[in-house]
Amino acid sequence: MRFHVPNNELDIYYAEKNKNKEETKGEESSEDEEMTAAKLFDLKINQKANLSQSAGLVVASIQDLPMLIPRGNYSLDFYSNFCKLHGKTHDYKVMFKDINRIFMLQKPDG
């Protein structure tokens, strides 16, 4: 899916930012990072959906775990309410309340 984000939203963002800077004269801000239209679009989506970048503290982590389903090597990060599988092409989030059983099976080749 591709999105075209017009730059007029970016102009509005910079106008609001300059207005806020004038109101808070003398205070230095560390947000001098260059904002692009795509970053602004991403920021607005995350704000509207109440998504946060941090999901809490990682309780335990396992790196390069070979799995059959989903197929491939995954890194597992365990949080307090869910675990996150991070692979080369896909990321999965599994809530602990959705897990009924877990089986650890021996591979035929040992």
C-alpha distances in whole Angstrom, upper triangle without the diagonal:
4,7,10,13,16,19,22,20,21,25,25,25,27,30,30,30,33,34,34,36,39,39,40,42,43,40,38,35,33,30,30,27,25,22,19,17,14,16,18,14,14,18,18,15,18,21,20,19,22,20,23,22,25,26,30,32,31,34,34,32,32,31,30,31,30,29,29,26,24,25,25,27,25,27,28,28,30,30,33,31,28,27,24,23,22,21,20,16,16,18,20,22,25,27,31,32,30,32,35,36,35,37,37,39,40,39,41,42,43
4,7,10,13,16,18,17,18,22,23,22,24,27,27,27,30,32,32,33,36,37,37,39,41,38,36,33,31,28,28,24,22,19,16,14,11,14,15,12,13,17,17,15,17,20,20,19,22,21,23,23,26,27,31,33,33,36,36,34,34,32,32,33,33,32,32,30,27,28,28,29,28,29,30,30,32,32,35,33,30,30,26,26,24,23,22,18,19,20,22,24,28,30,33,34,33,35,38,39,38,40,40,42,43,42,44,44,45
4,6,10,13,15,14,15,18,19,19,21,23,24,24,27,28,29,30,33,34,34,36,38,36,34,30,29,25,25,22,20,17,14,11,9,12,13,10,11,14,14,13,16,18,17,18,21,20,22,22,25,27,30,33,33,36,37,35,35,34,34,35,35,34,35,32,29,30,30,31,30,30,31,31,33,33,35,33,31,31,27,27,25,25,24,21,21,22,24,25,29,30,34,35,34,36,39,41,40,42,43,44,46,45,47,47,48
4,6,10,12,12,13,16,17,17,19,21,22,23,25,27,27,29,31,32,33,35,37,35,33,30,28,25,24,22,19,16,12,9,9,12,12,10,12,15,15,14,18,19,19,20,23,22,24,24,28,29,33,35,36,39,40,38,38,37,37,38,38,38,38,36,33,34,34,34,33,33,34,34,36,35,38,36,34,34,31,31,28,28,27,24,25,25,27,29,32,34,38,39,37,39,43,44,43,45,46,48,49,48,51,51,51
4,7,9,8,9,12,13,13,15,17,18,19,21,23,24,25,27,29,30,31,33,31,30,26,25,22,21,19,16,13,10,6,6,10,9,7,10,13,12,13,16,17,17,18,21,20,22,22,26,28,31,34,35,38,39,37,38,37,37,39,39,39,40,37,34,35,35,35,34,34,35,34,36,35,37,35,34,34,31,31,29,29,28,26,26,26,28,29,32,34,37,38,37,40,43,45,44,46,47,49,50,49,52,52,53
4,6,6,8,10,11,12,14,16,17,18,20,21,23,24,26,28,29,30,32,31,29,26,26,22,21,20,16,13,10,7,9,12,11,10,13,15,14,15,18,19,19,21,23,23,25,25,29,31,34,37,38,41,42,41,42,40,41,42,43,42,43,41,38,39,39,39,37,37,38,37,39,38,40,39,37,37,34,35,32,33,32,29,29,30,32,32,36,37,41,42,41,43,47,48,48,50,51,52,54,53,56,56,56
4,5,5,6,9,10,11,13,14,15,17,19,20,21,23,25,26,27,29,28,26,24,23,19,19,17,14,11,8,6,9,11,10,10,14,15,14,16,19,19,20,22,24,24,25,25,29,31,34,37,38,42,42,41,42,41,41,43,44,44,45,43,40,41,40,40,38,38,39,38,40,38,40,40,38,38,35,36,33,34,33,31,31,31,33,34,37,39,42,43,43,45,49,50,49,52,52,54,56,55,58,57,58
4,5,5,6,9,10,11,13,14,15,17,19,20,21,23,25,26,28,27,26,24,24,20,20,19,16,13,11,9,12,14,11,12,15,16,14,17,20,19,19,22,24,25,26,27,30,33,35,38,40,43,44,43,45,43,44,46,47,46,48,45,42,44,43,43,41,40,41,40,41,40,42,41,39,40,37,38,36,37,36,34,34,33,35,36,39,40,43,44,44,46,50,52,51,54,54,56,58,57,60,60,60
4,5,5,6,9,10,11,12,14,15,17,18,20,21,23,25,27,25,24,22,22,18,18,17,14,11,10,7,10,11,8,9,12,12,11,13,16,15,16,19,20,21,22,23,27,29,32,35,36,40,41,40,42,41,42,43,45,44,45,43,40,41,41,41,38,38,38,37,38,36,38,37,36,36,34,35,33,34,33,32,31,31,32,32,36,36,40,41,40,43,47,49,48,51,51,54,56,55,58,58,58
4,5,5,6,9,10,10,12,14,15,16,18,20,21,22,25,23,22,19,19,15,15,14,11,8,7,6,9,10,7,9,12,12,12,15,17,16,17,20,21,21,22,22,26,29,31,34,35,39,40,39,41,40,40,42,44,44,45,43,40,41,40,40,38,37,37,36,38,36,38,37,36,36,34,35,33,34,33,31,31,30,32,33,36,37,40,42,41,44,47,49,48,51,51,53,55,54,58,57,57
4,5,5,6,9,10,11,12,14,15,17,19,20,21,24,23,22,19,20,16,16,15,13,10,10,9,13,13,11,13,16,15,15,18,20,19,20,23,24,25,25,26,29,32,34,37,39,42,44,42,44,43,44,46,48,47,49,47,44,45,44,44,41,40,41,39,41,39,41,40,40,40,37,38,36,37,36,35,35,34,36,36,40,40,44,45,45,47,51,53,52,55,55,57,59,58,61,61,61
4,6,5,6,9,10,11,12,14,16,17,19,20,23,22,21,19,20,17,17,17,15,12,12,11,14,14,11,12,16,14,13,16,18,17,18,21,22,23,24,25,28,31,33,36,38,41,43,42,44,43,45,46,48,48,49,47,44,45,45,44,42,41,41,39,40,38,40,39,38,39,37,38,36,38,37,36,35,34,36,35,39,39,43,43,43,46,50,52,51,54,55,57,59,58,62,62,61
4,5,5,6,9,10,11,12,14,16,17,18,21,19,18,16,16,13,13,13,12,9,10,9,12,11,8,11,13,11,11,15,16,14,16,19,20,20,21,21,25,27,30,32,34,38,40,39,41,40,42,43,45,45,47,44,41,43,42,41,39,38,38,36,37,35,37,36,36,36,34,35,34,35,35,33,33,32,33,33,36,37,40,41,41,44,47,49,49,51,52,54,56,56,59,59,59
4,5,5,6,8,10,10,12,14,15,16,19,17,16,14,15,12,11,12,10,9,11,11,14,13,11,14,16,14,14,18,19,18,20,23,23,23,23,24,27,30,32,34,36,40,41,40,43,42,43,45,47,47,49,47,44,45,44,43,41,39,40,38,39,37,39,39,38,39,36,38,36,37,36,35,35,34,36,36,39,39,43,44,44,46,50,52,51,54,54,57,58,58,61,61,60
4,5,5,6,9,10,11,13,14,16,18,18,18,16,18,15,14,16,14,13,14,14,17,16,13,16,19,17,16,20,21,19,21,24,24,25,26,26,29,32,34,37,39,42,44,43,46,45,46,48,50,50,52,50,47,48,47,47,44,43,43,41,42,40,41,41,41,41,39,41,39,40,40,38,38,37,39,38,41,42,45,46,46,49,52,54,54,57,57,60,62,61,64,64,64
4,5,5,6,9,10,11,12,14,17,16,16,15,16,14,14,15,15,13,15,15,17,16,13,16,18,15,14,18,19,17,18,22,22,23,23,24,27,30,31,34,37,40,42,42,44,44,45,47,49,49,51,48,46,47,46,45,43,41,41,39,40,37,38,38,38,39,37,39,37,39,39,38,37,36,37,36,39,39,42,43,44,46,50,52,52,55,55,58,60,60,63,63,62
4,5,5,6,9,10,11,12,15,13,13,11,13,10,11,12,12,11,14,14,17,15,12,16,17,14,15,19,19,17,19,22,22,22,22,23,25,28,30,32,35,38,40,40,42,42,43,45,47,47,50,47,45,46,45,44,41,39,39,37,38,36,37,37,37,38,36,38,36,38,37,37,36,35,36,35,39,39,42,43,43,46,49,51,51,54,54,57,59,58,62,61,61
4,5,5,6,9,10,11,13,13,13,12,14,12,12,14,14,13,16,17,20,18,16,19,21,18,18,22,23,21,23,26,25,26,26,26,29,32,33,36,38,41,43,43,45,45,46,49,51,51,53,51,48,50,48,47,44,43,43,40,42,39,41,41,41,41,39,41,39,41,41,40,39,38,40,39,42,42,45,47,47,50,53,55,54,57,58,60,62,62,65,65,64
4,5,5,6,9,10,14,13,14,14,16,14,15,17,17,16,19,19,22,20,17,20,22,19,19,23,23,21,23,26,25,27,26,27,30,33,34,36,39,42,45,44,47,47,48,50,53,53,55,52,50,51,50,49,46,44,44,42,43,40,41,41,42,42,41,43,41,43,43,42,41,40,41,40,43,43,46,47,48,50,54,56,55,58,59,62,64,63,67,67,66
4,5,5,6,9,12,11,12,11,14,12,13,16,17,16,19,19,22,19,17,20,21,18,18,22,21,19,21,24,23,24,24,25,27,30,31,33,36,39,42,42,44,44,46,48,51,51,53,51,48,50,49,47,44,42,42,39,40,37,38,38,39,40,38,40,39,41,41,40,40,38,39,38,41,41,43,44,45,48,51,53,53,56,56,59,61,61,65,65,64
4,5,5,6,9,8,9,9,12,11,12,15,16,16,19,20,23,20,18,22,23,20,20,24,24,21,24,27,26,26,25,26,28,31,32,34,37,40,42,42,45,44,46,49,51,51,54,52,49,51,49,48,45,43,43,40,41,38,39,40,40,41,39,41,40,42,42,41,41,39,40,39,42,42,45,46,47,49,53,55,54,57,57,60,62,62,65,65,64
4,6,5,9,10,12,12,16,15,15,18,19,19,22,23,26,24,21,24,26,23,23,27,27,24,27,30,29,30,29,29,31,35,35,38,40,44,46,46,49,48,50,52,55,55,57,55,53,54,53,51,48,46,46,44,45,42,43,43,44,45,43,45,43,46,45,45,44,42,44,43,46,46,48,49,50,53,56,58,58,61,61,64,66,66,69,69,68
4,6,9,10,12,13,16,16,17,20,21,21,24,24,27,24,22,25,26,23,23,27,26,23,25,29,27,29,28,29,30,33,34,36,39,42,45,45,48,48,50,52,55,55,57,55,52,54,53,52,48,46,46,43,44,41,41,42,43,44,42,45,43,46,46,45,44,42,44,42,45,44,47,48,49,52,55,57,57,60,60,63,65,65,69,69,68
4,6,6,9,10,14,14,15,18,20,20,23,25,27,24,22,25,26,23,23,27,26,23,26,29,27,28,27,27,29,32,32,34,37,40,43,43,46,46,48,50,53,53,56,54,51,53,52,50,47,44,44,41,42,39,39,40,41,42,41,43,42,44,44,44,43,41,42,41,44,43,45,47,48,50,54,56,55,58,58,61,63,64,67,67,66
4,6,8,10,14,15,15,19,20,21,25,26,28,26,24,28,28,25,26,29,29,26,29,32,30,31,29,30,31,34,35,36,39,42,45,45,48,48,50,52,55,55,58,56,54,55,53,52,49,46,46,43,44,41,42,43,44,45,43,45,44,46,46,46,45,43,45,44,46,46,48,50,51,53,57,58,58,61,61,64,66,66,69,69,68
4,6,10,13,15,15,19,21,22,26,28,30,27,26,29,29,26,28,31,30,28,31,33,31,32,30,30,31,34,34,36,38,41,44,44,47,47,49,51,54,55,58,56,54,55,53,51,48,46,46,42,43,41,42,43,44,44,43,45,44,46,46,46,46,43,45,44,47,46,48,50,51,53,57,58,58,60,60,63,65,65,69,68,67
4,6,10,12,13,16,19,20,24,26,27,24,23,27,27,23,25,28,27,25,28,30,28,28,26,26,27,30,30,32,35,38,40,40,43,43,46,48,51,51,54,53,50,52,50,48,45,42,42,39,40,37,38,39,40,41,39,42,40,42,43,43,42,40,41,40,43,43,45,46,48,50,53,55,54,57,57,60,61,62,65,65,63
4,7,9,10,13,16,18,21,24,25,22,21,25,25,22,24,27,25,24,27,29,27,27,25,24,25,29,29,30,33,36,38,38,41,40,43,45,48,49,52,50,48,49,47,45,42,39,40,37,38,36,37,38,38,39,37,39,38,40,40,40,40,38,39,38,41,41,43,45,46,48,52,53,52,55,55,57,59,59,63,62,61
4,5,7,10,13,14,18,21,22,19,18,22,21,18,20,23,22,20,24,26,24,24,22,21,22,26,26,27,30,33,35,35,38,37,40,42,45,46,48,47,44,45,44,42,39,36,36,33,35,32,34,35,35,36,34,36,34,36,36,36,36,34,36,35,38,38,40,42,43,45,48,50,49,51,51,54,56,56,59,59,57
4,6,8,11,13,17,19,20,17,17,20,20,17,20,22,21,20,24,25,23,22,20,19,20,24,24,25,27,31,32,32,35,34,36,39,42,43,45,44,41,42,40,38,36,33,33,31,32,30,32,33,33,33,31,33,31,33,33,33,33,31,33,32,36,36,38,40,41,43,46,48,46,49,48,51,53,53,56,55,54
4,5,8,9,13,16,17,13,13,17,16,14,16,19,18,17,21,22,21,20,18,17,19,23,24,25,28,31,33,32,35,34,36,38,41,41,44,42,40,41,39,37,35,32,33,30,32,30,32,32,32,32,30,32,30,32,31,32,31,30,32,31,34,35,37,39,40,42,45,47,45,48,48,50,52,52,55,55,54
4,6,9,12,15,17,14,14,18,18,16,18,21,20,20,23,25,24,23,21,20,22,26,27,28,30,34,35,34,36,35,37,40,42,43,46,44,41,42,40,38,36,34,35,33,34,33,35,36,35,35,32,34,31,33,32,32,33,31,34,33,37,37,40,42,43,44,48,49,48,50,50,52,54,53,57,56,55
4,6,10,13,14,11,12,15,15,14,17,19,18,19,22,23,22,21,20,18,20,24,26,27,28,32,33,32,34,33,34,37,39,40,42,41,38,39,37,35,33,31,32,30,32,31,33,34,33,32,30,31,28,30,29,29,29,28,30,31,34,35,38,40,40,42,46,47,45,47,47,49,51,50,53,53,52
4,7,10,11,9,10,14,14,13,16,18,18,19,22,23,23,22,21,20,22,26,28,29,31,34,35,34,35,34,35,38,40,40,43,41,38,39,37,36,34,32,33,32,34,33,35,35,34,34,31,32,29,30,29,28,29,28,31,31,35,36,39,41,41,43,47,48,46,48,48,50,52,51,54,53,53
4,7,8,6,7,10,11,10,12,15,15,16,18,20,20,19,19,18,21,25,27,29,30,34,35,33,35,34,35,37,39,39,41,40,37,38,36,35,33,32,33,31,33,32,34,34,33,32,29,30,28,29,28,27,28,27,29,29,33,34,37,39,39,41,45,46,45,47,47,49,51,50,53,53,52
4,5,5,6,9,10,11,12,14,15,17,18,20,21,20,20,19,23,25,28,30,31,35,36,34,35,34,35,37,38,38,40,38,35,36,35,34,32,31,33,31,33,32,35,34,33,32,29,30,27,28,27,26,26,26,28,29,33,34,37,39,39,41,44,46,44,47,47,49,50,49,52,52,52
4,6,5,6,9,10,11,12,14,15,17,18,20,19,20,20,23,26,29,31,32,36,37,35,36,35,36,38,39,39,40,38,35,36,35,35,33,32,33,32,34,33,35,34,33,33,30,30,28,29,27,26,26,26,28,29,32,34,37,38,38,40,44,45,44,46,47,49,50,49,52,52,52
4,5,5,6,9,10,11,12,14,15,17,18,17,18,17,21,23,26,29,29,33,34,32,33,32,32,34,35,35,36,34,31,32,31,31,29,29,30,29,31,30,32,31,30,29,26,27,24,25,24,22,22,22,24,25,29,30,34,35,35,37,40,42,41,43,43,45,47,46,49,48,49
4,5,5,6,9,10,11,12,14,15,16,15,15,14,18,21,23,26,27,30,31,30,31,30,31,33,34,34,36,34,31,32,31,30,28,27,28,27,29,27,30,29,28,27,25,25,23,24,23,22,22,21,24,24,28,29,32,34,34,35,39,41,40,42,42,44,46,45,48,48,48
4,5,5,6,9,10,11,12,14,15,15,15,15,19,22,24,27,28,32,33,32,34,33,34,36,37,37,39,36,33,35,34,33,31,30,31,29,31,29,31,30,29,29,27,28,26,27,27,25,25,24,26,26,29,30,33,35,34,37,40,42,41,44,44,47,48,48,51,51,51
4,5,5,6,9,10,11,12,14,14,15,16,19,21,25,27,28,32,33,32,33,33,33,35,36,35,37,34,31,33,32,32,30,29,30,28,30,28,30,29,28,28,25,26,25,26,25,23,23,22,24,24,27,28,32,33,32,35,38,40,40,42,43,45,47,46,49,50,49
4,5,5,6,9,10,11,12,11,12,12,16,18,21,24,25,28,29,28,30,29,30,31,33,32,33,31,28,30,29,29,26,26,26,24,26,25,27,26,24,24,22,23,21,23,22,21,20,19,20,20,24,25,28,30,29,32,35,37,36,39,39,41,43,43,46,46,46
4,6,5,6,9,10,10,10,11,11,15,17,20,23,24,28,29,28,30,30,31,33,34,34,36,33,31,32,32,31,28,27,27,25,26,24,26,25,24,25,23,24,23,25,25,23,22,21,22,22,25,25,29,30,30,32,36,38,37,40,41,43,45,45,48,48,48
4,5,5,6,9,10,10,12,14,17,19,22,25,27,30,32,31,33,33,34,35,37,36,37,35,32,34,34,33,30,29,29,27,28,26,28,26,26,27,24,26,25,27,27,25,24,22,23,23,26,26,30,30,30,33,37,39,38,41,42,45,47,47,50,50,50
4,5,5,6,8,8,11,12,16,17,21,24,25,28,30,29,31,31,32,32,34,33,34,31,29,31,31,31,28,27,27,25,26,24,26,24,23,24,22,23,22,24,25,23,21,19,20,20,23,23,27,27,27,30,33,35,35,38,39,41,44,44,47,47,47
4,6,5,6,5,7,9,12,14,17,20,22,25,26,26,28,28,29,30,32,31,33,30,27,30,30,29,26,25,24,22,23,21,22,21,20,21,19,21,20,23,24,22,20,18,19,18,21,21,24,25,25,28,31,33,33,36,37,40,42,42,45,46,45
4,6,5,7,8,11,14,15,18,21,23,27,29,28,31,31,33,34,35,34,36,33,31,33,33,32,29,28,27,25,25,23,24,22,22,24,22,24,24,26,27,26,24,21,22,20,23,23,26,27,27,30,33,36,36,39,40,43,45,45,49,49,49
4,6,8,11,14,16,17,20,24,26,28,30,30,33,33,34,35,36,35,36,33,31,34,34,34,30,29,28,26,27,24,25,23,23,25,23,25,25,27,28,26,24,22,22,21,23,23,26,26,27,30,33,35,36,39,40,43,46,46,49,50,49
4,5,9,12,14,15,18,21,23,26,27,27,30,30,31,32,33,32,33,30,28,30,31,30,27,26,25,23,23,21,22,20,19,21,20,22,22,25,26,24,21,19,19,17,20,19,23,23,23,26,29,32,32,35,37,39,42,42,46,46,46
4,6,10,12,12,15,19,21,23,26,26,28,29,31,31,33,32,34,31,28,31,31,31,27,26,24,22,22,19,19,18,18,20,19,22,22,25,26,25,22,20,19,17,19,18,22,22,23,25,29,31,32,35,36,39,42,42,46,47,46
4,7,9,9,13,16,18,21,23,22,25,25,27,28,30,29,30,28,25,28,28,27,24,22,21,19,19,16,17,16,16,17,16,18,18,21,23,21,19,16,16,14,17,17,20,21,21,24,27,29,29,32,33,36,39,39,43,43,43
4,6,7,10,13,15,18,20,20,23,24,26,27,29,28,30,28,26,28,28,26,23,21,20,17,17,15,16,15,15,16,15,18,18,21,22,22,19,16,16,14,17,17,20,21,22,24,28,29,29,32,33,36,38,39,42,43,42
4,6,9,12,13,17,18,18,21,21,23,24,27,26,29,27,24,26,25,24,20,18,17,15,16,14,16,16,15,15,14,16,15,18,20,19,18,15,15,14,17,17,20,22,23,24,28,29,28,31,32,34,37,37,40,41,40
4,6,8,10,13,15,16,19,19,22,23,26,26,28,27,24,27,25,23,20,17,16,13,13,11,13,13,13,14,12,15,15,19,21,21,19,15,16,14,16,16,18,20,21,23,26,28,27,30,30,33,35,36,39,40,38
4,7,8,11,14,14,17,19,21,22,24,24,26,24,22,25,24,22,19,16,14,11,11,8,9,10,10,10,10,14,14,18,20,21,18,14,14,11,13,12,14,17,18,19,23,24,24,27,27,30,33,34,37,38,36
4,7,9,12,13,17,19,22,22,25,25,28,26,25,27,26,24,20,17,15,11,10,7,8,9,10,11,12,15,16,20,23,23,21,17,16,14,15,14,15,17,19,20,23,25,24,27,27,31,33,34,38,38,36
4,6,9,11,15,17,20,20,24,24,27,26,25,27,25,23,19,16,13,10,9,6,8,11,11,11,12,15,16,20,22,24,22,18,17,15,16,15,16,18,20,21,24,24,23,26,26,29,31,33,37,37,35
4,6,7,11,13,16,17,20,21,24,23,22,24,22,19,16,12,10,6,6,5,8,10,10,9,10,13,14,17,20,21,19,16,15,13,14,14,14,18,19,19,22,22,21,23,23,26,28,29,33,33,31
4,7,11,14,17,17,20,21,24,23,22,24,23,20,17,14,11,8,5,5,7,10,10,10,11,14,16,19,22,24,22,18,17,15,15,14,13,17,19,18,20,20,19,21,21,24,26,28,32,32,30
4,7,10,14,13,17,18,21,21,20,22,20,17,14,11,8,6,5,7,10,12,11,9,11,12,14,17,20,22,20,17,16,15,15,15,14,18,19,18,20,19,17,19,18,22,23,25,28,28,26
4,7,10,10,14,15,19,19,18,19,17,14,11,7,6,4,6,9,12,14,12,9,9,10,11,14,16,19,17,15,15,14,14,16,15,19,20,18,21,20,17,19,18,21,22,23,26,26,24
4,7,7,11,12,16,16,16,16,14,11,8,6,5,7,9,12,15,17,14,11,10,10,10,12,15,18,16,15,15,15,15,17,17,20,20,18,21,19,16,17,15,18,19,19,23,22,20
4,6,9,12,16,16,15,15,12,9,7,4,6,8,11,15,18,19,17,13,12,10,9,10,12,15,15,14,15,16,17,19,19,23,23,21,24,22,19,19,17,19,19,19,23,22,20
4,6,9,13,14,13,12,9,5,5,5,8,11,14,18,21,22,19,15,13,10,9,9,10,14,14,14,15,17,18,20,21,24,23,21,24,22,19,18,16,17,18,17,20,19,18
4,6,10,12,11,10,8,5,5,6,7,11,13,17,20,20,17,13,12,10,10,10,12,15,14,14,14,16,16,19,19,22,21,19,21,19,15,15,12,14,14,14,17,17,16
4,7,9,9,8,6,4,6,9,11,14,16,20,23,23,19,16,15,11,12,10,12,14,14,15,15,17,17,20,20,24,22,19,21,19,15,14,12,12,12,11,14,14,13
4,6,6,5,6,6,7,10,11,15,16,20,22,21,18,15,14,10,12,10,13,14,13,13,13,15,15,18,18,21,19,17,18,16,13,12,10,11,12,11,14,15,15
4,6,5,7,9,10,14,14,18,19,22,25,24,20,17,16,13,14,13,15,15,14,15,14,17,16,19,20,22,19,17,18,16,13,12,11,10,12,10,13,14,15
3,5,8,10,10,14,14,17,18,21,23,21,18,15,14,11,13,12,14,14,12,13,12,14,13,17,17,19,16,15,16,14,12,12,12,12,14,14,16,18,18
4,7,9,9,12,12,16,17,20,22,21,17,14,13,9,11,9,12,11,9,10,9,12,12,16,17,19,16,15,17,16,14,14,14,15,17,16,19,20,20
4,7,9,12,14,17,19,22,25,24,20,17,15,12,12,9,11,11,10,12,12,15,16,19,21,23,20,19,20,19,16,16,15,15,16,14,17,17,18
4,6,10,12,16,18,22,25,24,20,17,15,11,10,7,8,10,10,12,13,16,17,20,22,24,22,20,23,21,18,17,16,16,17,15,17,17,18
4,7,10,13,16,19,23,23,19,15,13,10,9,6,8,10,11,12,13,15,16,20,21,24,22,20,23,21,18,17,16,16,17,15,18,18,17
4,6,10,13,16,19,19,15,12,9,6,5,5,8,10,9,9,10,12,13,17,18,21,19,18,21,19,16,17,16,17,18,17,21,20,20
4,7,10,13,17,17,14,10,8,6,5,6,10,12,11,10,10,12,13,16,17,20,20,18,21,20,17,18,17,19,20,20,23,23,22
4,6,10,13,14,10,7,6,5,7,9,13,14,12,10,10,10,10,13,13,17,16,15,18,17,15,16,15,18,19,20,24,24,22
4,7,10,11,9,6,5,7,8,11,15,16,14,11,11,10,10,12,12,16,16,16,19,18,16,18,18,21,23,23,27,27,26
4,7,8,6,4,6,9,11,15,18,19,17,14,12,10,10,10,10,13,14,13,17,17,15,17,17,21,23,24,28,29,27
4,6,5,6,8,11,13,17,20,21,18,15,13,10,10,10,10,13,14,14,18,18,17,20,21,24,27,28,32,32,30
4,6,8,11,14,17,21,24,25,22,18,16,12,12,10,9,11,14,14,17,18,18,21,22,26,28,30,34,35,32
4,7,10,14,17,20,23,24,20,17,14,10,9,6,6,8,10,11,14,16,16,20,21,25,28,30,33,34,33
4,7,10,13,16,20,20,17,13,10,7,6,4,5,8,9,10,13,15,14,18,19,22,25,27,30,31,30
4,7,10,13,17,17,14,11,8,6,5,6,7,11,11,11,14,15,13,16,17,20,23,24,27,28,27
4,6,10,13,14,11,7,6,5,6,9,11,14,13,13,17,17,15,18,18,21,23,24,27,28,27
4,7,10,11,8,6,5,6,8,11,13,16,15,14,18,17,15,17,17,19,21,21,25,25,24
4,7,8,6,5,7,9,11,15,16,20,18,18,21,21,19,20,19,21,23,22,26,26,25
4,6,5,6,8,12,14,17,19,22,21,20,23,22,20,20,20,21,22,21,24,24,24
4,6,8,11,15,17,21,23,26,24,24,27,26,23,24,23,24,24,23,26,25,25
4,7,10,14,17,20,23,25,23,23,26,26,24,24,24,25,26,24,27,27,27
4,7,10,13,17,19,22,19,20,23,23,21,22,22,23,25,24,27,27,27
4,7,10,13,16,19,17,17,21,21,19,21,21,23,25,24,28,28,28
4,6,10,13,15,13,14,17,18,16,18,19,21,24,24,27,28,27
4,7,10,12,11,12,15,17,16,18,20,22,25,25,29,30,29
4,6,9,7,8,12,13,13,16,17,20,23,24,27,29,28
4,5,5,7,11,13,13,17,19,22,25,26,30,32,30
4,5,5,9,10,11,15,17,20,24,25,29,31,29
4,6,8,11,13,17,19,22,26,28,31,33,32
4,6,10,11,15,18,21,24,26,29,31,30
4,6,8,11,14,17,21,22,26,28,27
4,7,10,14,16,20,22,25,28,27
4,7,10,13,16,19,22,24,23
4,7,10,13,16,19,21,20
4,6,10,12,15,18,16
4,7,10,13,15,13
4,6,9,12,10
4,6,8,7
4,5,5
4,5
4
